[in-house]
């Protein structure tokens, strides 16, 4: 596990000029709305005034950011532009000529860095799946081959492929891979020594997804943006670029298509950053957030398994009203106690009977994490259990406490219990927002293992506990 070095100074809320009661109200709201938060960090006037992790999540653990990764790729683009290696008007076909298809359309030939950053290339929907299916070995070529529905620069359509291409363009002009470039120019100068990246089979970082950082590193990134790209006495990202990236470039169509409210995803889009009703935010699926509110000198970092809009609503309605209130030392103590006690509830039930159980997995349930017919064996071990899934992997499970194991390289933290003749366990893939609920009917000899939310990179548990994670065909 990486060492933990403070990136930001600390302060009590009252000393920062805000009320702890507003943060308690935020916690109450998130609990009332059944948001499964994994971490929260509030930074006011450059100091951390509140921080908490819901056990088994913890401060030192990097967490998958999903599409919040895009905002970091945007900063890499800005640095490359400042170095004179790239420009907003550079075309994909000129920077990556070997990826140009023979049947390139006129519009495809005109797509520039600006169009990619603002996601205004003109595809009607996210092109990722179709582009990879069309060209399994070359996502850039697949992107350029797909038909366009709108003129470039005129319509925003959320499109993961655009960020993948930006990552490849940065790598081409800098001669460095994206993780190495960001390590040298951003993370190491900030003191972030634990950035981890998921990759495609060639070893290339996704760019649009797959960055793992601690909550404090996310908060520090927000503070970097708030300070116009400056960290201490170093200008790591040009102020002009931060202002461009965090400014509105295009209207947004509703992010959701089910009619539900998503007000903070309808305020416009910058360069791989969303505009908000207050400030702006980087966003990753299932509630990974870096929220920056310049008018209040405020940064909030959240990791979660939940609905991002619910979290943003809670920030505006619960946290912001307390920004100008005078807090008290007693209120700060109450908040500190609350934050120290945050925990996700282990599965209730008993440690007995002291018995083994053998079952065969039924994968017909939606969101199954394992193949149909997988043999599942529950074996008592050290006050808990060892769960054996065929020859695929073994997972250690605690009773009333969280037990960690790394069966294939990535950690799994688990707790379980017997409820009558049924054994239940929650297996947290702890570097991600996701967990698997295992239910074993010892009498019937059957088991199910389903995701709480299915990872966007696929349902196979074995895939997500391997390190490094590689989930797509090779991309040259």
C-alpha positions as CSV (number, residue, x, y, z in Angstrom):
1,X,0.0,0.0,0.0
2,X,1.5,3.4,-0.9
3,X,2.8,5.7,1.8
4,X,0.6,8.6,2.7
5,X,2.2,12.1,2.7
6,X,-0.1,15.1,3.3
7,X,-0.6,17.1,0.2
8,X,-2.8,19.8,1.8
9,X,-2.7,21.5,5.1
10,X,-5.5,20.9,7.7
11,X,-7.7,23.2,9.6
12,X,-10.8,23.0,11.8
13,X,-13.9,24.3,10.0
14,X,-14.5,27.1,12.5
15,X,-11.0,28.3,12.0
16,X,-11.6,28.4,8.2
17,X,-14.8,30.5,8.7
18,X,-17.4,27.8,8.0
19,X,-19.9,25.9,10.1
20,X,-19.3,22.2,10.8
21,X,-23.1,21.9,11.0
22,X,-23.3,22.3,7.2
23,X,-21.0,19.3,6.8
24,X,-23.0,17.2,9.3
25,X,-26.1,18.2,7.3
26,X,-24.4,17.0,4.1
27,X,-23.6,13.6,5.7
28,X,-27.2,13.4,6.9
29,X,-28.5,14.1,3.4
30,X,-26.3,11.5,1.8
31,X,-27.3,8.9,4.3
32,X,-31.0,9.8,3.9
33,X,-30.7,9.4,0.1
34,X,-28.9,6.1,0.5
35,X,-25.8,7.3,-1.3
36,X,-23.1,4.8,-0.7
37,X,-20.2,7.2,-0.1
38,X,-16.7,5.8,0.1
39,X,-14.8,9.1,0.9
40,X,-15.4,12.8,1.3
41,X,-12.9,15.6,1.6
42,X,-13.8,19.3,1.9
43,X,-11.1,22.0,1.3
44,X,-11.8,25.6,2.2
45,X,-9.3,28.4,1.7
46,X,-6.7,25.8,0.7
47,X,-7.1,23.7,3.9
48,X,-8.8,20.4,4.5
49,X,-11.6,21.1,6.9
50,X,-13.3,17.7,6.8
51,X,-12.2,14.3,5.6
52,X,-13.7,10.9,6.1
53,X,-13.7,7.4,4.7
54,X,-16.4,4.8,5.0
55,X,-14.7,1.6,6.2
56,X,-13.4,-0.6,4.6
57,X,-12.3,2.3,2.3
58,X,-9.4,4.2,3.7
59,X,-7.3,7.4,3.2
60,X,-4.2,5.7,1.7
61,X,-6.0,3.6,-0.9
62,X,-6.1,4.8,-4.5
63,X,-9.6,4.7,-5.9
64,X,-10.8,4.2,-9.5
65,X,-11.9,7.6,-10.9
66,X,-13.6,6.4,-14.1
67,X,-14.2,9.5,-16.3
68,X,-12.8,11.9,-13.8
69,X,-9.6,10.7,-15.5
70,X,-10.5,12.9,-18.5
71,X,-9.8,16.1,-16.6
72,X,-6.3,15.0,-16.0
73,X,-5.8,14.1,-19.7
74,X,-7.0,17.7,-20.4
75,X,-4.2,19.1,-18.3
76,X,-1.7,16.9,-20.2
77,X,-2.9,18.5,-23.4
78,X,-2.6,21.9,-22.0
79,X,1.0,21.3,-20.9
80,X,1.9,19.9,-24.3
81,X,0.4,23.0,-25.9
82,X,2.4,25.3,-23.6
83,X,5.5,23.4,-24.6
84,X,4.8,24.3,-28.2
85,X,4.3,20.7,-29.2
86,X,0.6,20.8,-29.9
87,X,-2.1,23.4,-30.7
88,X,-5.9,23.5,-30.5
89,X,-6.0,23.7,-34.3
90,X,-3.9,20.6,-34.9
91,X,-5.8,17.9,-36.8
92,X,-5.9,14.2,-35.8
93,X,-5.0,13.2,-39.3
94,X,-1.7,15.3,-39.2
95,X,-0.6,14.2,-35.7
96,X,-1.6,10.5,-36.1
97,X,-1.3,9.9,-39.9
98,X,-0.8,6.1,-39.7
99,X,-4.3,5.8,-38.2
100,X,-6.1,7.6,-41.1
101,X,-8.6,5.2,-42.8
102,X,-8.6,4.9,-46.6
103,X,-12.3,6.0,-46.7
104,X,-11.8,9.1,-44.6
105,X,-14.6,11.6,-44.9
106,X,-14.0,15.3,-45.3
107,X,-15.4,16.0,-41.8
108,X,-13.1,13.3,-40.4
109,X,-10.1,15.1,-41.9
110,X,-11.1,18.4,-40.1
111,X,-11.3,17.1,-36.5
112,X,-9.0,19.1,-34.3
113,X,-7.7,19.0,-30.7
114,X,-10.4,21.6,-29.9
115,X,-13.2,19.4,-31.2
116,X,-11.8,16.4,-29.2
117,X,-11.5,18.4,-26.0
118,X,-15.0,19.8,-26.2
119,X,-16.5,16.6,-27.5
120,X,-17.9,18.3,-30.6
121,X,-16.5,16.1,-33.3
122,X,-20.1,15.5,-34.6
123,X,-20.9,11.8,-33.7
124,X,-24.5,11.4,-32.5
125,X,-23.6,9.4,-29.4
126,X,-20.6,7.9,-27.6
127,X,-18.6,6.3,-30.4
128,X,-16.5,4.0,-28.2
129,X,-18.3,0.7,-28.7
130,X,-18.9,1.1,-32.4
131,X,-15.4,2.4,-33.1
132,X,-13.8,-0.5,-31.3
133,X,-16.1,-3.0,-33.0
134,X,-15.3,-1.5,-36.4
135,X,-11.5,-1.4,-35.8
136,X,-10.7,-3.7,-32.9
137,X,-6.9,-3.0,-33.2
138,X,-7.2,0.7,-33.9
139,X,-9.7,2.9,-32.0
140,X,-8.5,6.1,-33.7
141,X,-9.2,4.7,-37.1
142,X,-12.6,3.3,-36.0
143,X,-13.5,6.8,-34.7
144,X,-12.6,8.5,-37.9
145,X,-14.5,5.9,-40.0
146,X,-17.8,6.3,-38.2
147,X,-20.4,8.6,-39.8
148,X,-20.9,12.1,-38.4
149,X,-24.4,13.5,-37.6
150,X,-23.6,17.1,-37.0
151,X,-21.0,19.6,-38.2
152,X,-17.8,19.6,-36.1
153,X,-17.9,22.3,-33.4
154,X,-21.7,22.6,-33.3
155,X,-23.0,20.0,-30.9
156,X,-21.7,18.3,-27.8
157,X,-22.0,14.6,-27.5
158,X,-20.3,12.8,-24.7
159,X,-17.7,10.6,-26.4
160,X,-15.0,8.5,-24.6
161,X,-13.1,8.0,-27.9
162,X,-12.2,11.7,-28.0
163,X,-10.1,11.5,-24.9
164,X,-8.4,8.3,-26.0
165,X,-7.3,10.0,-29.1
166,X,-6.1,13.1,-27.1
167,X,-3.9,10.7,-25.0
168,X,-2.4,9.2,-28.1
169,X,-1.7,12.7,-29.6
170,X,0.0,13.8,-26.4
171,X,2.1,10.7,-26.4
172,X,3.1,11.2,-30.1
173,X,4.2,14.8,-29.7
174,X,5.9,14.4,-26.3
175,X,7.5,11.0,-26.9
176,X,6.3,9.9,-23.5
177,X,3.4,7.7,-22.4
178,X,0.6,9.6,-20.8
179,X,1.2,8.2,-17.2
180,X,4.9,9.0,-17.4
181,X,4.3,12.5,-18.8
182,X,1.8,13.4,-16.0
183,X,4.0,11.9,-13.4
184,X,6.9,14.1,-14.4
185,X,5.0,17.3,-15.1
186,X,2.1,17.2,-12.6
187,X,2.0,14.4,-10.0
188,X,5.6,14.3,-8.8
189,X,5.8,18.1,-8.4
190,X,2.6,18.0,-6.4
191,X,3.9,15.2,-4.2
192,X,1.5,12.6,-5.6
193,X,3.5,9.3,-5.6
194,X,0.6,6.8,-6.0
195,X,-1.0,7.4,-9.4
196,X,-2.1,4.1,-11.0
197,X,-3.5,3.5,-14.4
198,X,-5.6,0.8,-16.1
199,X,-4.6,0.0,-19.6
200,X,-5.6,-1.6,-22.9
201,X,-3.8,-4.8,-23.9
202,X,-1.0,-2.9,-25.7
203,X,-0.1,-1.2,-22.4
204,X,-1.5,2.2,-23.3
205,X,-3.5,4.1,-20.7
206,X,-7.1,4.5,-21.6
207,X,-6.9,8.3,-21.1
208,X,-10.7,8.6,-20.7
209,X,-10.8,6.2,-17.7
210,X,-8.7,4.1,-15.5
211,X,-6.7,6.5,-13.3
212,X,-6.6,5.6,-9.6
213,X,-5.8,8.3,-7.0
214,X,-6.3,8.8,-3.3
215,X,-9.1,11.1,-2.3
216,X,-6.5,13.7,-1.1
217,X,-4.8,13.6,-4.5
218,X,-8.2,14.3,-6.2
219,X,-8.8,17.2,-3.8
220,X,-5.3,18.5,-4.4
221,X,-6.0,18.5,-8.2
222,X,-9.1,20.5,-7.6
223,X,-7.0,23.0,-5.5
224,X,-4.5,23.1,-8.4
225,X,-7.4,24.1,-10.8
226,X,-8.7,26.6,-8.3
227,X,-5.3,28.3,-8.0
228,X,-5.0,28.6,-11.8
229,X,-2.5,25.7,-12.3
230,X,-0.1,26.9,-9.6
231,X,1.2,24.6,-6.9
232,X,3.3,26.3,-4.2
233,X,5.9,28.3,-6.1
234,X,5.5,26.3,-9.4
235,X,3.2,27.0,-12.3
236,X,2.6,23.4,-13.3
237,X,-0.2,24.1,-15.8
238,X,-0.5,27.5,-17.5
239,X,-3.2,29.7,-16.0
240,X,-4.5,30.4,-19.4
241,X,-5.1,26.7,-20.0
242,X,-6.9,26.2,-16.7
243,X,-9.1,29.1,-17.6
244,X,-9.8,27.6,-21.0
245,X,-10.4,24.1,-19.7
246,X,-12.8,25.2,-16.9
247,X,-14.7,27.7,-19.1
248,X,-17.8,26.8,-21.0
249,X,-17.3,26.0,-24.7
250,X,-20.6,24.3,-25.8
251,X,-24.1,23.7,-24.6
252,X,-24.9,20.2,-23.3
253,X,-27.8,17.9,-24.2
254,X,-29.1,16.1,-21.0
255,X,-26.5,13.7,-19.8
256,X,-29.2,11.2,-18.8
257,X,-31.8,9.9,-21.2
258,X,-34.4,8.6,-18.7
259,X,-36.0,11.9,-17.9
260,X,-34.5,12.2,-14.4
261,X,-33.0,15.5,-13.3
262,X,-29.3,16.1,-14.0
263,X,-29.1,19.9,-13.6
264,X,-25.3,20.0,-13.1
265,X,-24.8,18.2,-16.4
266,X,-26.8,20.7,-18.4
267,X,-24.7,23.8,-17.7
268,X,-22.3,23.4,-20.5
269,X,-19.0,21.6,-21.2
270,X,-15.4,22.9,-21.1
271,X,-12.3,20.9,-22.0
272,X,-13.1,17.5,-20.4
273,X,-14.7,19.3,-17.5
274,X,-18.4,19.9,-16.7
275,X,-19.8,23.3,-15.9
276,X,-22.0,23.3,-12.7
277,X,-24.7,25.5,-11.2
278,X,-21.8,26.6,-8.9
279,X,-18.4,26.4,-10.4
280,X,-17.3,23.3,-12.3
281,X,-16.6,19.7,-11.7
282,X,-14.7,16.7,-13.0
283,X,-17.0,13.6,-13.1
284,X,-16.6,9.9,-13.1
285,X,-19.3,7.2,-13.2
286,X,-21.0,6.1,-10.0
287,X,-20.2,9.4,-8.2
288,X,-16.5,10.1,-8.5
289,X,-16.3,13.9,-8.2
290,X,-13.9,16.7,-8.0
291,X,-16.0,19.8,-7.5
292,X,-14.5,23.3,-7.6
293,X,-16.5,26.4,-6.5
294,X,-14.3,29.5,-7.0
295,X,-16.9,31.9,-5.5
296,X,-16.5,30.1,-2.1
297,X,-12.8,29.2,-2.4
298,X,-14.1,25.6,-2.1
299,X,-13.0,22.2,-3.4
300,X,-14.9,18.9,-2.6
301,X,-13.7,15.5,-3.5
302,X,-16.0,12.5,-3.4
303,X,-15.7,8.8,-4.2
304,X,-18.9,6.8,-4.1
305,X,-21.2,4.2,-5.6
306,X,-24.2,6.4,-6.2
307,X,-25.8,9.1,-8.3
308,X,-23.6,12.1,-8.9
309,X,-26.5,14.5,-9.2
310,X,-27.8,13.5,-5.8
311,X,-24.3,14.3,-4.3
312,X,-24.2,17.6,-6.1
313,X,-27.7,18.6,-5.0
314,X,-26.6,17.8,-1.4
315,X,-23.5,20.0,-1.7
316,X,-25.5,23.0,-2.9
317,X,-28.4,22.6,-0.5
318,X,-26.5,21.5,2.6
319,X,-22.9,22.6,2.4
320,X,-23.0,26.0,0.7
321,X,-25.4,27.6,3.2
322,X,-22.8,27.1,5.9
323,X,-19.9,28.7,4.1
324,X,-20.4,32.1,5.6
325,X,-21.6,31.0,9.0
326,X,-19.5,31.2,12.1
327,X,-18.8,27.7,13.5
328,X,-18.0,26.6,17.1
329,X,-15.3,24.4,18.5
330,X,-18.0,22.1,20.0
331,X,-19.6,21.7,16.5
332,X,-16.1,20.8,15.1
333,X,-15.7,18.1,17.8
334,X,-19.1,16.6,16.9
335,X,-18.2,16.6,13.2
336,X,-14.8,15.0,14.0
337,X,-16.4,12.2,16.0
338,X,-18.9,11.6,13.1
339,X,-16.2,11.4,10.5
340,X,-14.1,9.0,12.6
341,X,-17.0,6.6,12.9
342,X,-17.9,6.3,9.2
343,X,-18.3,2.7,8.0
344,X,-20.2,0.6,5.6
345,X,-22.1,-2.1,7.5
346,X,-20.7,-5.6,7.4
347,X,-23.1,-8.4,6.6
348,X,-25.2,-9.2,9.7
349,X,-25.4,-12.7,11.0
350,X,-23.5,-15.3,13.0
351,X,-20.1,-16.9,12.7
352,X,-21.6,-20.4,12.9
353,X,-22.2,-23.0,12.1
354,X,-18.6,-24.1,11.9
355,X,-19.1,-25.9,8.6
356,X,-18.0,-25.9,5.1
357,X,-20.4,-25.4,2.2
358,X,-20.1,-26.5,-1.4
359,X,-22.2,-25.0,-4.1
360,X,-22.5,-24.5,-7.8
361,X,-22.9,-21.0,-9.1
362,X,-26.1,-19.9,-11.0
363,X,-25.1,-17.1,-13.4
364,X,-28.7,-16.4,-14.6
365,X,-29.1,-13.5,-12.2
366,X,-28.5,-10.1,-13.7
367,X,-25.0,-8.8,-13.0
368,X,-23.5,-12.1,-12.3
369,X,-19.8,-11.7,-11.5
370,X,-18.7,-15.3,-12.2
371,X,-19.4,-17.9,-15.0
372,X,-22.3,-20.3,-14.7
373,X,-21.4,-23.6,-13.0
374,X,-18.4,-22.2,-11.1
375,X,-17.9,-24.3,-8.0
376,X,-18.0,-22.3,-4.7
377,X,-16.6,-23.6,-1.5
378,X,-16.9,-21.9,1.9
379,X,-14.3,-23.0,4.4
380,X,-13.9,-21.8,8.0
381,X,-10.5,-20.1,8.5
382,X,-9.0,-18.0,11.3
383,X,-12.3,-16.8,12.7
384,X,-13.7,-16.1,9.3
385,X,-13.8,-18.0,6.0
386,X,-11.9,-18.8,2.9
387,X,-14.0,-18.7,-0.3
388,X,-12.7,-20.8,-3.1
389,X,-14.1,-20.1,-6.6
390,X,-13.0,-23.1,-8.7
391,X,-9.3,-22.6,-9.5
392,X,-10.0,-19.0,-10.4
393,X,-9.3,-17.3,-7.1
394,X,-9.5,-17.5,-3.3
395,X,-10.9,-14.7,-1.2
396,X,-10.5,-14.3,2.6
397,X,-13.7,-13.2,4.4
398,X,-14.0,-11.8,8.0
399,X,-16.9,-11.9,10.4
400,X,-17.8,-8.5,11.8
401,X,-14.5,-7.2,10.5
402,X,-13.1,-6.6,7.1
403,X,-10.4,-9.0,5.9
404,X,-8.2,-8.2,2.9
405,X,-6.6,-10.5,0.3
406,X,-5.1,-10.0,-3.1
407,X,-5.9,-13.2,-5.0
408,X,-4.7,-12.0,-8.4
409,X,-2.9,-8.8,-7.6
410,X,-5.6,-6.4,-6.7
411,X,-7.0,-6.2,-3.2
412,X,-10.4,-7.5,-2.2
413,X,-11.8,-6.6,1.2
414,X,-14.6,-8.8,2.5
415,X,-16.9,-9.6,5.4
416,X,-19.6,-12.2,5.7
417,X,-21.9,-14.2,8.0
418,X,-24.3,-17.1,8.3
419,X,-28.0,-16.4,8.3
420,X,-29.5,-19.8,9.1
421,X,-28.4,-22.1,6.4
422,X,-27.4,-19.3,4.0
423,X,-24.0,-17.8,3.9
424,X,-23.6,-14.2,2.7
425,X,-20.5,-12.1,2.0
426,X,-19.8,-8.7,0.5
427,X,-16.6,-8.7,-1.6
428,X,-15.4,-5.1,-2.1
429,X,-13.0,-4.6,-5.1
430,X,-11.7,-1.9,-2.8
431,X,-9.8,0.1,-5.4
432,X,-13.1,0.6,-7.3
433,X,-16.6,1.7,-6.4
434,X,-17.9,-1.9,-6.8
435,X,-18.7,-4.9,-4.7
436,X,-20.0,-8.4,-5.2
437,X,-22.7,-9.9,-3.0
438,X,-22.2,-13.7,-2.6
439,X,-25.2,-15.8,-1.4
440,X,-24.6,-19.5,-0.8
441,X,-27.6,-21.7,0.0
442,X,-25.8,-24.5,1.8
443,X,-28.9,-26.8,1.8
444,X,-29.6,-26.5,-1.9
445,X,-26.0,-26.4,-2.9
446,X,-26.5,-23.3,-5.0
447,X,-24.9,-19.9,-5.1
448,X,-25.2,-16.5,-6.8
449,X,-22.6,-13.8,-7.0
450,X,-23.9,-10.4,-8.3
451,X,-22.4,-6.9,-8.6
452,X,-24.0,-4.1,-6.7
453,X,-23.3,-2.1,-9.8
454,X,-21.7,-3.8,-12.8
455,X,-18.3,-2.2,-13.7
456,X,-18.3,-0.4,-17.0
457,X,-15.4,-2.6,-18.2
458,X,-17.5,-5.8,-17.9
459,X,-18.9,-8.2,-15.3
460,X,-16.1,-10.7,-14.8
461,X,-14.8,-10.6,-11.2
462,X,-11.6,-12.3,-12.2
463,X,-10.8,-9.5,-14.7
464,X,-11.2,-6.8,-12.1
465,X,-9.0,-8.3,-9.4
466,X,-6.0,-8.8,-11.8
467,X,-3.3,-6.2,-11.8
468,X,-2.9,-4.3,-14.1
469,X,-6.4,-4.2,-15.5
470,X,-6.4,-4.7,-19.2
471,X,-9.9,-4.9,-20.7
472,X,-9.9,-4.2,-24.4
473,X,-8.3,-5.5,-27.6
474,X,-4.8,-4.3,-28.4
475,X,-4.8,-0.8,-29.7
476,X,-1.7,0.1,-31.8
